[in-house]
């Protein structure tokens, strides 16, 4: 399994989850775990997905998610789980 961590952060807006999840489904990326919260009008979501069946390379789908984030006014980042773990190790 090829796991990817996706984070979404920004001002809350209608359709953020729908737009991200639709993109993932259309590209055969399975959501394994999802957590989201809204605090003081700010949206924060973290997803762990299985990208092993993805129709696009992680570099491409990471860039496309970033573009979706720009359209929605949020920051979306997608990283391989191993890289994410190394970057966030205490």
N, C-alpha and C positions, 0 to 999 in steps of 0.2 A: 504494500500500500504506500502511495506517495502522498504524504500529508502536507497541507499548506495552511498557514495561519493568515487569516484576513482580518484586518482591523479597520474600523470605520469610526471616525471622530469628527464632530462638527455641530453646528447649530441644528436643532431638530427641525425636520421638515416632513411633509407628507410624502410617502412613497419610497423612502430610503431602503427599507428592508425589501419591499417588493421589487425594486429595480435591481438590487444586487442579487437577490435570489433568482429572479428571472434570467439574468445574465448567466449565472452559474448553471442553472438547469439547461439552458440552451446550449451550453458548452460541455455537457455531460460531467459536471463536477458535483459530487455528492456531499451534502452537508452532514458532517458527523456530530458536531456539537455547535451550539450557538448560544450566546449570552448577550443581552442588550439591556441598557438602562438609559433613562433620561433624567438628568439632574440639572435643575436650574435652567432648563431650556436647551441643554446641551446633550446631544446624542452620542452614545458610545456603544459599539458593538464589536464583539470578537467572535470569530468563527474558526473552527477547525474543519477542513474539508479534505476529501479524498480526491486528488487530482490525477490519479493514475489512468483514468479513462477519458481525461480531458481531450477535446478536439484541437486544442492549441497548446503550444509550449508555455510554461509558466511565465517566461519573459513577456510574451505577447499578452496573455490574459491579465498579467499584473498591470501592464500599461493601459489596457482597455478598461480595467477597473478604476485606475487612476483617472482616466478621462470621464468615466461615469461619475466619479466623485466630484470632479470639477463642475460638471453639469448640475449636480445636486447641491453644491456648496459645502461639501464635506471632503475630508482627506481619507482616501482608501489606499491601504498598503497590503500587498500579498507577498509573503515570504515562505520559502521552504521551511518546514517545521524545525529541521536541524539547525538552520541558520538562525531562526528566531530564538531557539533555545540558547545557542551560544551567545547571541547578542544580549540576552536578558538574564544571563547567569549572574548571581550575586557573588 
